[in-house]
């Protein structure tokens, strides 16, 4: 059974995923660039860089979809994967805590 906070957490994550295209649009409007990319340009590291396009969702988009739908799908997939990993780790840690509590009794 899911903990009481789980439905609220999922609702917040869904809301953020739905807003992801708006965040992407706003970042473009203000000229936002990733800080690591800025640091690489400032140090000259981009002069010798070779691009690698092996990411499952390169550029936070989905090939064949427009910008907003691609950003939404990318956000939904990333959020879902993060949630699954976090819940898995939580269950592993929770089962260890339950085992420790049983051993003390």
Secondary structure, 3 states (H helix, E strand, C coil): CCCCCHHHHHHHHHHHHHHHHHHHHHHHHHCCCCHHHHHHHHHCHHHCCCCCCCCCCHHHCCCCCCHHHHHHHHHHHHHHHHHHHHHHHHHHHHHHHHHHHHHHC
